[in-house]
């Protein structure tokens, strides 16, 4: 069974000078809806974006197929080593507590 890819965007805003926060938004029915937002700001755009990408990754069960509206194909989900890119040793780390996201290291 095929499922539709969710349209999720990560972006950074600067609500106060020198304070950057990440936001996750999802498009549905032609409009963007905020999914998640950083609780507090950080001092650089780079750091905010890295934290936002970690938050996005935490929503995705399989980074090879992306975030889906419904469960991924059963055979694909059962494939060993295919989850969210981390060993299954507990729940995913919250944004800002890991050193890598699926696209490379967060510096």
Secondary structure, DSSP 8 states (H G I E B T S, - for coil): ----B-EEEEEEEEEETTEEEEEEEEEETTEEEEEEE-SS-BS-HHHHHHHHHHHHHHT-S-TTT--BSS---HHHHHSTT-SSSS-SSSS---TTS-SEETTEE--
